[in-house]
Amino acid sequence: MKAMSIVRPSPIEYHHLVYRDCYAPPGPLGISIRPTAKGPAVHAVKVESPLYDHVHPGDLIIGYNNIDTRSCQTAEVMKMLSDGRNQQRKITVISSQRELASKAITLY
């Protein structure tokens, strides 16, 4: 696997994307991922997950501990995440600002 080298999208695309590094403590992550045409993506996040409110369904997983995962198969990424369960893990994701806005909840 190659070291992380992020190719930034064009300024028009970049305006709507949010890149985030999320750090998970040792232990279960409580997420499931699925394949997409753009690479592995978060499918679901359990409420008890340490990543709850940090990653969201639809987020693309583009890196794991500075390893570029965009061209990895979903099973490969799941194995990386599982194999690292005894240490802190850095997961880099991309979210669309539009998707995040649609998930916002207004409290009165």
N, C-alpha and C positions, 0 to 999 in steps of 0.2 A: 504494500500500500504506500501511496505517496504522501509526502508531507503536505499540509494544508497550504494551498495557494489560491486564494479567492480571486476570481475574475469578476470585477465589478460590472454590473449591467450598465446600459446607456443611462444618461442623466434622466431621461423620461421614465424608464423602468425604475431607476433607483429611487425616484421621488416617492414611489408607493411601496417600497420594501423596507423592512426593518430587520437588521442583522442583530442577533443576540447570542451571547455566550451564557449558557446556563450551567451551573455547577451542582452536581448531585452528590450527596454524601454516600458512603459505603452502604450497601443494602439494596433491596429491591427498588426499581424505579417506578413501577406502577403505571407504565405506559404500554401501548401496543402501537406498532407501526405497520404501514402498508406500502406496497409499491405504487409509484405514479410514473407518468411519462417523464417527469422532471427529476426523479430520484425518490429515495425513501422519504416517507412523510409520517408525521404523528397521526394515528388513527383515533386513539382515545387516551384520556388521562384520568386515572382514578382519583377520587377526592382525597384519599389518604397518601397520594404520591408526593414525594418531596419536590416534584416538578410542577405540581398543581399551581396554576396561576403564573407559571413561568414559560411553559410550552402549551400549545393549543392544537386541537385537531386541525389538520391542514398545514401546519408548519413543516417546511422541508428541512430535513436533517442533512446539513451540508458538511458537518465535521464532528469528529469524535477524538478528543485529546490531540487536536491539531492534525488529524489524519483526514484528508478529503474523502468524504463518503458519497459524493454526488453520483459517482458511477458504480457504486457498490450495489449488490443485490440486497434485498430486504433481509434475507436470512444471514448474510454476512454482518450487517449492522447489528442485528439482534444478538449475534454471537459476540461481537465486540462489547456491546453493552453488558451482556451477561458475564463474560470473562472478566470484566473489570469491576464486578460487584463488591470486591473487598477493598476498594479504594475510591477516593473522590474522582468523579468523572466530569470532564468538560464536554458539553454537547453544544454545538453551534447550529443555530436554526435561522431560517429566513421566514418572516411572516409578511403578509400583505397588510398594509395599514388599513385598507378597505375591509379585509376580513376581520381584523382586530376591532375596527369600529362597529361592525355588525354584531360582535359578541359582547359589546359593552352593555352594562346594566345600569339603569338609572334608579337610584334609591331615593325615595321621598321621605 
